[in-house]
Amino acid sequence: MTPEQRARSEIDRQLNAAGWVVQDRDQTNLGVAVREFPLGRDEADYALFIDRRPCGVIEAKPEGVTLSGVAEQAEAYQHALPEHLDPWTDPLRFDYEASGSEILFGDHADAHRRSRRIFGFHRPETLHAWLKAGTSLRARLADMPPLVIDGLRACQIEAIGGLEASLAQARPRALVQMTMGAGKTFTAATLAYRLLAHAGASRILFLVDRNNLGRQTLKEFQAYRPPGTGRLFTALYNVQRLGPAGLDGDAEVVISTIQRVYAQLAGKELAEEDEESSAYDSETEGAPVPIAYSKRMPPETFDIVIVDECHRSIYGRWRQVLDYFDAFVIGLTATPSAHTFGYFQKNFVAEYPYERSVVDGVNVPYEVFRIRTEIGERGSSIKAGFTVPKRDRHTRRQRYEELTDTFV
């Protein structure tokens, strides 16, 4: 097999996993991903059909090819439609660039159209729903109504405003720093309501790193009343705490430990008592299990992932969970680190430090005792056995592996 044939074989497997039927041109029934479909003067590597109508293309490249410059080639196919076809949109709405080890995706309906890296192809049902909606989530996020500020603290108004401005610009990650007691979960519940009610988000994941935080979060969502509705949040939207039974298909807000989601994606059993301790504390226990495509929880399952105590959850094996979903990632923390800023691409949208909370009367002042520590005096290191993401320079394939040597 040539490198391109190997890439196409892997792309076929990925499409089948996502629910697509892949056929050759002479087998066409216009309900599938069709190989080498004539568009204009050339042939698209794959043409995607939903309900017998074309909606997108896939441009296939050999493994190792940098895909960031391939979108222009796919763009040409999207405009070159035969007259006998009845496309959903003209030009075709969706384009993928894939090599078997990487997939980029673009949507013509987005307000700020740009390709983004995704873990796996979207399901046909997902594209069908997006086509019937007529707009995209990213377009709707750019046209949100004004925030009702009744009952909100100034710091919460700033945080929601900063997050919505970031989402409107289609920034994939955003970080909010709010000190303890400032109402991070209340802020998240307000944002979740607006995303569901006004942006048409289908499902939001709220990640915690231990069970007691998940129980507290559920109670806050159950007690929250969106302004102007006169009703409890849980009377308007289904809220689920993810457990061993798996995802409820009707859930619109899912609260879970990151360990539980990781176990479901990795196909592992997880006892509930294993969720009582922090995910960060158990990071180095055992080799990481690579995450594969999950039919029970495909990458488009969540539109938004809100990560509480995100300075813990972006490390090591748990980062795989955040990289898996085709979703905006919002981080909440009281204590961001340099690593946290790096992961969120320095998109720091709101800050409410402890000192300001004391001035506002939210918290009380404290006394400072200076203690010299070894890390403070000599710096720190990442010990051997810690899990880090690595991308192969030649194939562009990403993997997670344990460090064999301590990194200073």
Secondary structure by P-SEA (a helix, b strand, c coil): ccaaaaaaaaaaaaaaaabbbbbccccccccccccccccccccccbbbbccccccbbbbbbccccccccaaaaaaaaaaccccccccccccccbbbbbcccbbbbbbccccbbbbbbbcccccaaaaaaaaaacccaaaaaacccccccccccaaaaaaaaaaaaaaaacccbbbbbbcccccaaaaaaaaaaaaaccccccbbbbbbccaaaaaaaaaaaaacccccccccccccbbbbccccccccccccbbbbcaaaaaaaaacccccccccccccccccccccbbbbccccccccccccbbbbcccccccccccccccccccbbbbbbcccccaaaaaaacccccccccaaaaaaaccbbbbbbbbbbcccccccccccccbbbbbbcccccbbbbbccccccc
